[in-house]
Amino acid sequence: MDEPHWTLRAALGLGQRPELVALVGGGGKTGLLFALAAELPGRTVITTTTRIFAAQIRLAPAVCYADDLEPLGRLLDAHRVCLVINRVEGDKALGVPPDLPARLLSRPDVDTVLVEADGSRMRPVKAPAEHEPVIPPGMTLVVPVAGLDALEGPLDRVAHRPEMVRALLEEPPTADGRPPLKDGRLTPAGLARLLTHPNGGLKGAPADARVIPFLNKVESESRLAAARTAARLMLREPRVSRVVLASLHSDQPVREVRRRVTAVVLAAGESRRMGRNKLLLPWGDSTVLGRTLANVRASDVDDVLLVTGHEREKVEAIITQHPTFCIHNGDYANGMLSSVQAALRALPAQTEAILAILGDQPMVEPAVLDALLAAYAATPKGLVAPYYRGARGNPVIIDRRYFDELLALPPDAAPRALLRRHPDDVRPVEVESEAILHDLDRPEEYERWRP
């Protein structure tokens, strides 16, 4: 059976309630505007607070004018999608007043309003001028847009207002030391900074609106790698809930949806079968837990949360070498599920999934974790599990949609119960390492696997 693919509406979390959406930033906004309108259920109004070309007006199934909205209801009944514009001057139609989109959404015959809120002169990236963007009041979602071809030419050629882009980027290097510009070209780190800068992609975004950057023209493996790097950096901005990696001209335009995933490292057990705390045992130049944490931190996971329990002080002493957010599970004697539940209660609302990994899995390399994260990004399924020659192992990714169900499981259950309950929502990932099938419960297992 074919794997399900992301739709544009699902990638942007639309279609469940009335929404007022603003598209800002670089080239590709108009294409996204019309493609998204075609997918959305209900009745959708497309409009702009800037201007739109006559050639683009012809893409709309129906057109209504801001100074005469009387036909709008009939046009939506007939076509489901209607473009609302201001008067036409030459080859362009002027934008509507900023207060009109919210008034349109308040109508009982309108379910979604999509607004192109600035222009970019067809360049893949831009910096907004003082008067831009024109984001109407009441926005529920702001989508900063950029094309990945922005990384492949001199800034002066790929950017609208390159001098303003340069000014936004002429700051210290990003948090991980990557330069925003290199040899006069935008880097993935620079693209991430531009789209999440308060005077760039976030300019004018209402404080209560969701922000989902949209990276277009992800048409090759090299662009996909660059987009993943940019997305990972953008997810460090708390306002960004997810990042969409797409190619609008493809049959399946959404390639990946990068969401904030927290690795929950379970380090609370009593190691009864080992006879001593297995997490503290030597592992190469580190310890079992130290190597597990190092592998997790070397992966593409966004955050790390360690759950302690038995011999808390000794376990926490290890993480001084691997700075990690840590919580203590006072109910650790009740089993692993209690640690997972403690982690879920501590997670911020922005976290969309956990990667649950056992603290005694130092054999699982970062590449395996990245394969799971890539699979989660590529599918709308909510559960991702690794398999080796048909056998399922650990770690697993669990989407937020299952958090309440996890919290409701009885104490003697295990997180894998979710995978049995929802087999159709499991995305299997075949890996080449049998390490996913093993942990270090017994002395003979430790002796077999230790470096």
N, C-alpha and C positions, 0 to 999 in steps of 0.2 A: 504494500500500500504506500502511495506517495506521502511524503511528509507534508504537513500543512505549511503554508508560507504566510509571512506577514502581509497584511494589506496596509495601505497608507493610513486608513482610518484607525486600525488597531494599533499601528506603530505610534500614532499620535494620541491614542487614547480617546478617540472621538466617537460620537454616535450614541452614547448612553444618556445624554442629557442636553439641554440647550447650551450652545457654546458660541462665544464671540472670539474669533481667532484672528490674530494679526501676524502677517508674514513680513519680516524685515530682513535687511542685509543684502547679500549679493545676488547675482543672476540665478534664475531658476524659480523665482517666486511665482511668476505668472503660470508657468507650467505646472507647478505644484498646486496652485489655486484651482485650476480647471480639473486636474487629475483627481484631486481630493473631492471636489464637488461631485464628480461622476460616481465616486464610491459611496458617499454618505447616504444613509437612509433618510427618509423624510424630505422636507423641502428646504432647499439651501439657497441663500442669497450670496452672490459674489459681488464685491464692490472694491473701491479703492479710495483712499484719502489723498492720493497724489495725482497720478494721471495714467492713462492706459492708451496704447496705440490702437488705431482703427483696425489693423490686422488682427489684433488680439480680441477686439470686440466681436469680430466675426466668428470666434471660437465658441461663443455663448449660444446655447439653444434658444434663449429669449433675452430681450433687453427692455429695461424699464428706466425711466428718467426720474431723477430725484425731485424735480419740480412737479411731477405728475405721477404719483404712486397708485392711482386708482386702478390701473390694470394689473398690479402686481399679483393679487390673489389669483386671478384667472390664469395668468401666465405660469404661476407655480403649480396650479392644478393641472395644467396641460403639459408642462415640461419638467416639473420638479426642481429645476435649477434656473435661476434668472440672474442676469447681470444688471446691477443698478449703477448708473453713472450720472454725472452732471452733463452740462452742455458740451457739445463737440466743437472744437476749434481746430480747423485744419485737419491734420492726420491724428489728432489726439482728443480724448475725452477727459475733461477735468474731473478731479476728485470730488467726492461728496463732502458735505460738512461733517466735522468730527463727531457731532452728536447723533448723526443719523443712524449709524450701525446699531447702537443700543436701542434706538426707537424701533428699528426693523425687527430686532430679536424679540422685542416685547409683543409683537403681533402674534395672535394665535395661529396664524397660517405660516409661520417661519420657525424652523427648528435649529438652523445653524446659519451664522453669518461669517463669511470668510473675507478678510480685508487685506489688500496689499497696501502696506502703510509707508513705503518709501520706494525710491527708484535707485537703479545702480548702473545705468547706461550699458547694460548687458555684460558688465564685468563680473567675474566670479566672487569678488569680495569688495567691500566698501567701508568707509567710515562715514557716519552720519554728519551732515552739516548741522549748524546751530538750530535750524528750524525742523530738523528731522529726528526721528520718524514722527509721523502724525498718527499716534496711537489713540484710538477713540477711548473714551471712558467705558468702564465695565468689561474690559478684556478679561477673558478667563484663561487664554493660552497665547503665549508669544512664541513664535517660531523664527529664530535667527537662521538664515539660509546662507550657505556658501558652496561654491563648486571646488572640487579637489584639483581642478586644473589651475587653481590659484597658486599651487606649490611648484608649478612647472615653468614659470617665466619670471622675468624681472618684475619687481613690485610695481614699477611705473607702467608696465603694460597690463598687468592682471587686475589692478585695483582702481576703483573709482575714488578719486581724491587720495592718491597715494601719499601725498605729503601729510595728510591727516592720519592715515593709517600708520605711517612711520612715527608720527608723534605719539600715538597710542602705544606703540611697541618700544619706543626708546625709554625703557625702564630697566631695572635690574633683570637678570635672567630669571626664568621661571623657577618655581620652587625646587624642581629637580635639576636645575643648572643648565637646562637646554636653552640655547639662544633663540629668540623669536624671529630673527633674520639671520641668514647665512649667505654670504656672497651676493647680497642684494635681493635674495629671494625669501619668501615667506616659508617658515618651517612649520611642521605640525604643531609645535609648541606655540608659535606665533599665531597660527590660525585659532587655536584654542583660546589664547588670550584675547584675540580680537572679538570673538563671538561671545565671550563672557565678561568683557570689560564694561564697567558701568557707563562709559561713554561710547561703547561700541554696540555689540549685539544686545546688551541689556538696557540700553538707553531708553528711558521712558516706560519700561516694563512695569506695570502695576505691581505693588508689593505682594498682593494676594493672587497673582496670576501664575500659572505653571509656565515653565520655560523648557522647551525641547528644541535644541539645535538640530538642524537638518543639513547633513553633508551630502551634496549631490555629485553626480558624475564619478561615482566610485565604480569605475568600469574595468579595472585591472587589479591584479594581485598586489602590485606595488602601491596603487592608490588605496586599496583596502588596508594594507599595513599602515600607511600614513594616517588614514581615517581612524583606525583603531587607537593609534597613539594619541591623536587629537581628542578623541572621545574620552579616553581614560583621563586626560588632563582636565577636560571640561567637567567631568563628573566630580572633580574636587570642589567645584563651585556649588555650595549648598542649594542654590536656587534651581540648578539644572536637575531635572528629575530623570531624564534619559536622553540619549543621543541617537538619532536615526541616520543610518548609513544607506545611501540609496543611489539608484541610477534611473532617473525618471523615464528615459527612453527605452528601458528594458521591458519585456513582457511581465516580469515580476520585479517591480521597481525597488522594493525594499530588500536590501541584502542582509542587514543586521540591525538589531535594536540593542544598543549597549545600555544596560541598566546597572544601577548601583548594587553590587553584590558584596556582602560581608562574609568573609571566611570565619566560621565559628569553629575554633579549635577546642576539642573536648579533652580536658586535662584534669578531670575531677575524680577518676576512679581509684579504687583501693589496691589494684594489682594483686588480688588474692592468689591467682593461679601462678603468678611469677614469684611470689614470696617476698618481694621487695618492690619499691616504687620503680616501675619500668621506665617511667619518663625521665628519671634521673640517671639512668645507666649510660655509660660512655657510648658515643657513636662517632667514630673518626676523631676529629679534633673538637667535637661538641658533645652534646647529649642527645638522647632520643628525641626529647621535646624540642631542644634547640635546633636540631636539623629539620624537624617538621616545620617549625616556625620559619626557618630560613627559606625552605622551599616555597612555603605559602607566600612569603613576602617577595620572592623572586618572580611570582606569577603576576598575571594581569588583574588579580582581584583588587577591589577598590579599598576595602577596609579589613582589619583583622580584629577579632574579639576572642580572647582566651577565657575559658571558663575553668576555674580552679575548684577544688574540693578537698580531697585527702592531702595531707601534708602541704597545706596551702603555702606556708612560708618558704619551704624548700623549692616548690614549683615557681613561685613568684621570683625567687632569686635568679632563676635561669633567664627570665625575660628581661632582666636588666641589660642583657647583651642584645636583645631583640625588642626594642621599645614597642609595646603592644598594649592596647586597651584591654583591661582585665576586669572580670567580675567574679565574685565568689558565690558558689552554689551551696548554701547551707544544707540542702536536702540531697547531697551527692550520694548518700547511702541508698537512696531509692532507685538508683540506676541512671543510665545515660540519658533517658528521655527527660529527666528532671533538669539536666544541664542544658539541653536544647531549649526547653521551655523557659529557663532562666534567661538564656540569651535572647530569645524572642521578645521577652518583656523589656529588655534593656535597649533594643535596637531603635534608632531614630526612624521617624516616619518616612524619610527619603529612601530607606533600604528597600529594594524590591525583591531581594532573594537572599538566601544564605547558601553558602557552600559548607556543608557539615563534614568536617574531617576529624578523624581520631588523632589524638596527640601522639599515639604510638604508630604512626605511619610515615616514618622518615624515608621510606623507600619510594614513596610516590613523588616523582620528579615534577618540577614546575611545568614541563611540557604537557603532562597529563592534565594538570589543573587548567591550563590554558585551552586544551582541547574541549574540556567540559564547558568552560566559559564561552568559547566560540560557538558551541552547539546551542547553548542557552540564548545567545544573541541572535542566532539564525532561525529560531523557531518560536512560535507563540505558545508552545507547550510549557507546562508549569513544573515538570520534574525532569531532571537530567541525571542519568546514571551511567557509569563506565562498565564495560563488559570485556572480559578476556576469554576468548574461545567459547563464547556463549554463556559464561558464568558472570553474574552481576557482582560488583564489588563496591567499595567506598573509595573516595568521598562521593556525595551526591549533592545536587543543587535542588533547592526547594523554593518555589516562588511564593511571594507574599499571599497569593490567593489561598494557600493552604495553612497559613499561620494559625488561624482560629481553630482549624481542625487539629493541628498539632497540639495546641494548648489544651484541647478538650480530650486528648487521648488518656486512657487510664494509666496509672503509674507503672504497671507491668508491661506496657506496650513499648514498641520501638519505632523510631521514625520510619523504618522501612515498611511499616504497615500502610503508609500512604501509597507507596508504590504498588502494593498488592490491591489496594482499594481502587486505584485509578490507573490501571494498566494502559489505557488508551491515551493518557496524558504524559506518558514516560517517553522521553527522547533518549534512545540508547546510543552510546558512543563506544565503538569498538576501539580498544587500545592495544598496544603491543607489549605492555608490561603486566606481568602477573602480580606485581606488587599490590594492585588494587584489591586482591583477594585475601591479603594477609595483614594481620597486625601482630603484635608481639606479646601474646598472652602468656606464653610458657617459656621457660629457660631454653628449651631446645629450639624454639622459633627465633629467639634472640640470637642464639649462637649461629643459626643457619644464615640469618640475614645481615648480621653486623658486618661492617666493612673490615 
